[in-house]
């Protein structure tokens, strides 16, 4: 997979600059470097193909994420090399079915992913974190269709119905804010924001990843929404979902969320916010990992969560301008008999354009803490695990972002015997 990435990059460079094209080589020399640093994607929208497809209602995007991480202090080991290099690609296709087929309000979304890492990241061999220091890492897979869903817009866009294989945390938008479910404008994207899983989503919510189901979003008032989702709780991201959803036990994960998206006045225009609360139910029999629960299980796991994002300072008055300071906060609760982490909270901030002349760069700092169930004394000797992460996402070109990051993990694994860990990382995000 690494060789394939290198070939893709080299091929894109050569083709986009004209080296592989027939014609007058002299005409290309003057634009060899100038054009490539200014295009929005490395292939210049797949050499113009995207522009033609967009007119027909089709949009295609390809992003590649490469990550290097090393545990430099504490944890399990600072010498093991397994999992230090990891990466992924995301190939997405969106289709406006009204333009394509005349289906008013209809759209289709397809998401294909692939990952490469020999051990699925450095947690197991080096850190031992419960949260996970690299939310982008995973088992090596060449290609999986992780999302394929149809969406129908009704009532002039106020009601959206989504059916198919989906990522519930991908969510919907209300007033331009990512919402429903547990989304965040500042802490929800491991390819461009925080890497630690506890700063991507709330770990007390047992979201099924890429599961078959239905989600509904209703936005009757500009600043208020309600949303609900039902998906297969026995999902397998590598499959379509029909086998687990309809041939096994009747277990479906349910989630409900409602929230408001107020705008507060300021000298530079409205400060956008999003405030949400949610409830979930997972009917699968489960129990926490304490030895006392050996052979036991409890049905109908229920939990609660809340969160908010708020823009605090805007640098410019433009309504679409995102430069400035924003903050986020999350909280989650889960049953102590059925879960290892029963209380969780996280908070932090993001500043875009902190340095003069670097309007698209982003600085992020976040803290997260999860408290272990008091009913798991044989599993955890510590009361909590916490993480402090800081990253700086620098835009090298419109199609390449470089993000160094550092994480401090306190009580990794919660089992004692390991010193607090310090993890250094650097991430490259390519847009093709």
C-alpha positions in Angstrom: 0.0 0.0 0.0 2.9 2.4 0.7 4.3 1.7 -2.7 0.9 2.3 -4.3 0.6 5.7 -2.5 4.0 6.7 -3.8 3.1 5.7 -7.3 -0.2 7.6 -7.1 1.6 10.8 -5.9 4.3 10.6 -8.5 1.8 9.9 -11.3 -0.4 12.8 -10.2 2.6 15.1 -10.1 3.8 14.1 -13.5 0.4 14.2 -15.2 -0.8 17.4 -13.6 2.4 19.2 -14.6 2.2 17.9 -18.2 5.4 15.8 -18.1 3.5 12.7 -19.2 1.4 14.5 -21.8 2.3 14.7 -25.4 3.0 18.1 -26.8 5.5 20.9 -26.5 7.5 20.2 -23.3 8.9 23.7 -23.4 5.4 25.1 -22.8 5.1 23.1 -19.6 8.4 24.1 -18.1 7.3 27.5 -17.0 4.2 26.2 -15.2 5.9 23.0 -13.9 6.0 24.3 -10.3 3.8 27.4 -10.3 0.6 25.6 -11.2 0.9 22.7 -8.9 1.3 24.8 -5.8 -1.8 26.8 -6.6 -4.3 24.1 -7.5 -6.9 23.1 -4.9 -6.2 19.4 -5.4 -3.0 17.6 -6.4 -4.6 16.4 -9.6 -6.4 19.7 -10.3 -9.8 18.1 -9.8 -8.8 14.9 -11.6 -7.5 16.9 -14.5 -10.8 18.7 -15.0 -13.0 15.6 -14.9 -14.6 16.8 -11.6 -15.8 20.0 -13.2 -17.5 18.2 -16.0 -19.1 15.7 -13.5 -20.3 18.5 -11.2 -22.4 19.9 -14.0 -24.2 16.5 -14.1 -24.6 16.3 -10.3 -21.7 14.1 -9.4 -18.8 15.0 -7.1 -15.8 12.8 -6.4 -13.1 13.4 -3.8 -10.0 11.4 -2.8 -8.0 12.1 0.4 -4.9 10.2 1.7 -3.8 10.5 5.3 -0.3 9.4 6.4 0.6 9.3 10.1 3.8 8.7 12.1 3.5 8.4 15.9 6.1 7.4 18.5 5.7 6.9 22.2 8.7 8.8 23.6 8.0 8.4 27.4 6.1 6.0 29.7 3.4 3.7 28.6 4.2 0.1 27.8 7.3 0.6 25.7 9.2 3.4 24.0 11.3 1.1 21.8 8.7 -1.0 19.9 8.3 0.1 16.3 5.1 -1.7 15.5 2.3 0.6 14.4 4.3 3.8 14.2 3.5 4.2 10.6 -0.2 4.1 9.6 -2.4 5.6 7.0 -5.7 5.6 5.2 -7.5 6.8 2.1 -11.1 8.0 1.7 -12.7 7.9 -1.7 -16.1 9.6 -1.7 -18.8 10.0 -4.3 -21.9 12.3 -4.0 -24.7 12.2 -6.6 -27.5 14.7 -7.0 -30.3 12.4 -8.2 -32.5 15.3 -9.2 -29.9 16.3 -11.9 -29.1 12.7 -12.8 -32.5 11.0 -12.7 -35.1 13.7 -12.0 -35.7 12.4 -8.5 -36.6 15.7 -6.7 -34.8 16.0 -3.4 -32.9 12.7 -3.8 -29.2 12.2 -3.3 -26.8 9.3 -3.0 -23.5 9.0 -1.1 -20.8 6.3 -1.4 -17.7 6.2 0.9 -14.9 3.8 0.2 -11.9 3.4 2.7 -8.7 1.6 2.9 -6.1 1.4 5.8 -2.5 0.2 6.3 -0.8 -0.5 9.6 0.9 -3.7 10.7 -0.6 -3.6 14.2 -3.4 -1.2 14.0 -1.5 1.6 15.7 0.9 2.0 18.6 -1.6 1.6 21.4 -1.3 -2.1 22.0 2.5 -2.5 21.6 3.6 0.9 23.0 1.0 3.0 24.9 -1.8 0.8 26.3 -4.4 3.6 26.2 -8.1 2.8 26.6 -9.1 5.8 24.5 -6.7 5.2 21.6 -4.0 7.7 20.5 -4.8 7.4 16.7 -8.4 7.3 15.7 -7.4 7.0 12.1 -5.6 3.7 12.6 -7.2 0.3 12.1 -6.7 -3.2 10.7 -5.0 -3.4 7.3 -7.7 -3.4 4.6 -7.3 -2.6 0.9 -10.9 -1.4 0.2 -14.2 -1.4 2.0 -17.4 0.3 1.0 -18.1 1.7 4.5 -21.0 4.0 3.6 -23.7 3.7 0.9 -26.9 5.6 1.6 -29.8 7.3 0.0 -31.1 10.6 1.3 -34.5 12.2 0.6 -35.1 15.8 1.3 -38.7 16.9 2.0 -40.6 19.9 3.2 -38.3 22.3 1.4 -35.3 20.7 3.1 -36.6 20.9 6.6 -36.9 17.1 6.8 -34.2 14.6 5.7 -34.5 10.8 5.6 -31.4 8.8 5.2 -31.4 5.0 4.5 -28.5 2.6 4.0 -25.1 1.8 5.4 -23.9 4.9 7.3 -21.7 6.4 9.9 -24.0 8.0 12.5 -21.3 10.4 13.7 -21.0 11.8 10.2 -24.2 13.6 11.1 -26.3 16.3 9.5 -26.0 20.1 9.6 -28.1 22.8 11.2 -27.3 26.4 10.3 -24.0 25.2 8.9 -23.0 23.5 12.2 -22.3 19.7 12.2 -24.9 18.1 14.5 -26.6 14.7 15.1 -25.0 12.7 16.4 -22.3 13.8 18.8 -20.7 15.9 16.1 -18.5 18.9 16.7 -17.1 21.7 14.5 -13.8 21.6 16.4 -13.3 18.0 17.5 -14.8 15.4 15.1 -12.3 14.8 12.3 -9.2 12.6 12.9 -7.8 13.5 9.4 -7.5 17.2 10.2 -8.2 17.8 13.9 -7.4 15.8 17.0 -5.9 12.3 16.6 -6.9 10.9 20.1 -10.2 9.0 19.8 -11.5 10.6 23.0 -11.3 14.0 21.2 -13.1 12.8 18.1 -16.2 11.2 19.6 -17.6 10.5 23.1 -16.3 7.0 24.2 -19.3 6.3 26.4 -21.5 6.1 23.3 -21.2 2.6 21.7 -21.7 3.9 18.1 -21.9 1.1 15.6 -19.4 2.0 12.9 -20.7 1.9 9.4 -24.0 0.0 10.0 -27.1 -0.5 8.1 -30.0 1.6 9.3 -32.2 4.7 9.1 -31.7 8.2 10.3 -34.1 11.2 10.3 -33.3 14.9 10.7 -36.0 17.5 11.2 -35.2 21.3 11.2 -38.6 23.0 11.6 -37.0 26.3 12.9 -33.7 27.7 11.7 -32.1 27.4 15.1 -33.6 24.2 16.4 -33.5 20.5 15.2 -34.4 17.0 16.3 -32.9 13.8 14.9 -33.1 10.1 15.5 -31.3 7.0 14.2 -31.7 3.3 14.2 -28.9 1.1 13.0 -27.7 -2.5 13.2 -26.0 -3.1 16.5 -24.2 -6.2 15.3 -22.6 -4.4 12.3 -19.6 -5.6 10.4 -18.0 -2.7 8.4 -16.5 -5.1 5.9 -20.0 -6.4 4.8 -23.2 -4.9 3.4 -24.9 -5.4 6.8 -27.9 -7.5 5.6 -26.6 -10.7 7.2 -26.2 -9.1 10.7 -29.3 -6.8 10.5 -31.8 -9.4 9.3 -30.5 -12.9 9.9 -29.1 -12.6 13.5 -30.7 -11.5 16.7 -33.0 -8.5 16.6 -30.5 -6.0 18.0 -30.6 -2.4 16.9 -28.9 0.7 18.3 -31.2 3.6 18.9 -30.1 7.3 19.3 -32.1 10.5 19.7 -30.6 14.0 19.7 -32.0 17.5 19.8 -30.3 20.9 20.0 -30.2 24.6 19.2 -27.8 26.6 17.0 -27.9 30.2 18.4 -25.9 33.2 17.0 -24.6 35.8 19.4 -23.9 39.3 18.3 -20.3 40.7 18.0 -18.5 43.5 16.4 -17.3 41.2 13.6 -20.7 39.5 12.9 -22.6 36.6 14.5 -20.8 34.1 16.7 -22.2 30.7 15.8 -22.9 28.1 18.4 -24.4 24.6 18.6 -25.8 23.0 21.8 -27.1 19.5 21.9 -28.3 16.7 24.2 -28.9 13.0 23.3 -29.9 9.6 24.5 -29.1 6.2 23.3 -30.1 2.5 23.8 -28.1 -0.6 22.9 -30.2 -3.7 23.6 -27.3 -6.2 23.2 -26.4 -8.3 26.3 -23.2 -7.0 27.7 -21.3 -6.5 30.9 -18.2 -4.6 32.0 -14.8 -6.4 32.1 -14.7 -7.1 35.9 -14.1 -10.7 36.9 -17.3 -10.6 39.0 -19.3 -10.4 35.7 -17.9 -13.6 34.2 -20.8 -15.4 32.5 -23.2 -12.5 33.3 -24.7 -10.0 30.9 -27.3 -7.3 31.0 -29.6 -6.1 28.3 -30.8 -2.6 27.3 -27.7 -0.5 27.9 -28.9 3.2 28.1 -26.9 6.4 28.2 -26.9 10.1 28.0 -24.7 12.7 26.4 -24.4 16.5 25.9 -22.1 18.8 24.1 -21.6 22.2 22.6 -19.5 24.3 20.2 -19.2 28.0 20.4 -17.4 30.6 18.4 -15.9 33.1 20.8 -13.9 35.5 18.6 -14.2 36.3 14.9 -11.3 38.1 13.1 -13.3 39.1 10.1 -16.9 40.2 9.5 -17.6 37.9 6.5 -20.5 35.5 7.4 -18.6 32.5 5.8 -15.2 33.5 7.3 -14.1 31.0 10.0 -11.0 32.7 11.3 -11.0 33.2 15.0 -11.3 31.3 18.3 -13.9 28.6 19.1 -14.4 26.2 22.0 -16.1 22.8 22.5 -17.3 20.7 25.5 -18.6 17.2 25.7 -20.1 15.0 28.5 -21.3 11.4 28.5 -22.8 8.9 31.0 -23.1 5.1 30.6 -24.3 2.3 33.0 -21.5 1.1 35.3 -22.6 -2.6 35.2 -22.5 -2.7 31.5 -19.6 -0.4 30.6 -16.0 0.2 31.7 -16.1 4.0 31.3 -19.2 5.4 33.0 -18.5 9.2 33.0 -16.6 11.2 30.5 -15.9 14.8 29.7 -13.8 16.7 27.2 -13.1 20.4 26.5 -10.8 22.5 24.3 -10.5 25.2 21.8 -9.5 25.8 18.2 -7.9 28.9 16.7 -7.8 29.4 12.9 -5.5 32.0 11.5 -3.6 32.7 14.7 -0.4 33.7 12.9 -0.3 36.6 10.5 -0.3 35.5 6.9 -1.4 31.9 7.9 -5.2 32.3 7.6 -5.9 28.7 7.0 -3.7 27.2 9.7 -5.4 25.8 12.8 -4.2 25.4 16.3 -6.1 23.0 18.6 -5.8 22.1 22.2 -8.1 19.6 24.0 -8.4 17.7 27.2 -10.4 14.5 27.8 -11.0 12.4 30.9 -12.9 9.1 31.3 -13.8 7.6 34.7 -13.8 3.9 35.1 -16.7 2.0 36.6 -16.5 1.5 40.4 -17.7 -2.0 39.6 -14.4 -3.0 37.8 -11.9 -3.2 40.7 -10.2 -6.3 39.2 -9.7 -4.6 35.8 -8.6 -1.0 36.8 -6.6 0.1 39.7 -6.8 3.7 38.7 -10.0 5.8 38.7 -9.5 7.4 35.3 -7.5 7.8 32.1 -7.0 11.3 30.7 -5.3 12.9 27.7 -4.1 16.4 26.8 -3.5 16.9 23.1 -2.2 19.8 21.1 -1.9 20.0 17.3 -1.0 22.6 14.7 -2.5 22.0 11.2 -0.4 23.9 8.7 -1.5 24.3 5.1 1.6 23.7 3.0 -0.4 23.9 -0.2 -4.1 24.0 -0.9 -3.9 20.2 -1.3 -1.4 19.3 1.4 -1.7 19.9 5.2 1.0 18.9 7.7 0.0 18.5 11.3 2.5 17.9 14.1 0.8 16.9 17.4 1.7 15.9 21.0 -0.3 13.9 23.5 0.1 13.4 27.2 -1.8 10.4 28.5 -2.3 10.0 32.2 -2.9 6.5 33.7 -2.8 4.8 30.3 -5.0 1.7 30.5 -6.0 2.5 34.0 -4.3 -0.7 35.3 -1.3 0.9 37.0 2.3 -0.2 36.5 2.8 2.2 33.6 4.1 5.7 33.7 2.2 8.5 32.0 2.9 8.4 28.3 4.0 11.1 25.9 3.2 10.5 22.2 4.6 12.6 19.4 3.0 12.5 16.0 3.0 14.1 12.6 0.2 13.7 10.0 0.1 14.6 6.3 -3.3 15.0 4.6 -3.3 14.9 0.7 -6.2 15.9 -1.4 -6.2 14.5 -4.9 
